[in-house]
Amino acid sequence: MGILGYIIVGLLAGAIAKAIMPGKQGGGILMTMVLGIIGALVGGLLTNLIMNGTLSFAINSGFWVSLLISVVGALIVLFIYTRVAGRGRSAA
């Protein structure tokens, strides 16, 4: 999947991850896009590491499999983001 594919799938994955994750995450549409794209990259990296033992971002699957992998990656990134951002807000 090329960079345009990661952007498109990342946008969808970010929106789906925010809908799935309970609680208020904060951030607008731009943050959703960024988290989704990073999640797509993280999902691709983890999938290739587990399945092939290689460090590569490329997901050579169909759209639905790529979307599922990207949503899982976006959930991981969103979970980490809420923990890190939550600490910053509670300390102030």
C-alpha positions in Angstrom: 0.0 0.0 0.0 1.4 3.4 -1.0 1.4 6.6 1.0 -2.0 7.7 -0.5 -3.4 4.3 0.6 -2.1 4.8 4.1 -3.7 8.3 4.2 -7.1 7.0 3.1 -7.1 3.9 5.2 -5.7 5.9 8.1 -8.5 8.4 8.0 -11.1 5.7 8.2 -9.1 3.8 10.8 -8.8 6.9 13.0 -12.5 7.6 12.9 -13.4 4.0 13.6 -10.9 3.8 16.5 -12.3 6.9 18.1 -15.8 5.5 17.8 -14.7 2.2 19.4 -12.5 3.6 22.2 -14.6 4.4 25.3 -14.3 7.8 26.9 -13.4 11.3 25.6 -10.2 11.4 23.7 -10.1 15.1 22.7 -8.6 16.4 19.6 -10.4 17.3 16.5 -10.5 15.9 13.0 -6.9 16.7 12.4 -5.8 14.7 15.4 -8.1 11.8 14.3 -6.4 11.9 10.9 -2.9 11.9 12.4 -3.6 9.1 14.9 -5.3 7.0 12.1 -2.3 7.4 9.7 0.2 6.6 12.5 -2.1 3.7 13.5 -2.0 2.4 9.9 1.7 2.5 9.9 2.0 0.8 13.4 -0.5 -1.8 12.4 1.4 -2.6 9.2 4.7 -2.7 11.1 3.4 -5.0 13.8 1.7 -7.3 11.3 4.8 -7.7 9.2 6.9 -8.2 12.3 4.6 -11.0 13.6 3.9 -12.7 10.3 7.1 -12.3 8.3 9.7 -11.3 11.0 10.6 -8.2 9.0 10.5 -4.5 9.9 8.3 -3.2 7.0 5.3 -0.9 6.8 3.9 -2.5 3.7 0.6 -4.3 4.0 0.1 -6.5 1.0 -3.5 -7.5 1.6 -6.9 -6.4 0.4 -8.7 -3.2 1.5 -10.7 -4.8 4.3 -7.7 -6.7 5.9 -5.7 -3.5 5.6 -8.5 -1.5 7.3 -8.8 -4.0 10.1 -5.0 -4.0 10.7 -5.0 -0.2 10.6 -7.9 0.0 13.1 -6.0 -2.2 15.5 -2.9 -0.1 15.1 -5.0 3.1 15.6 -6.5 1.7 18.7 -3.0 1.1 20.1 -1.9 4.6 19.2 -5.1 6.1 20.6 -4.7 4.2 23.8 -1.1 5.4 24.3 -2.1 9.0 23.3 -5.0 9.2 25.8 -2.6 7.9 28.6 0.1 10.4 27.7 -2.3 13.4 27.1 -4.3 12.5 30.2 -1.2 12.7 32.5 -0.4 16.2 31.1 -3.9 17.5 31.8 -4.2 16.0 35.3 -0.9 17.5 36.5 -2.0 21.1 35.5 
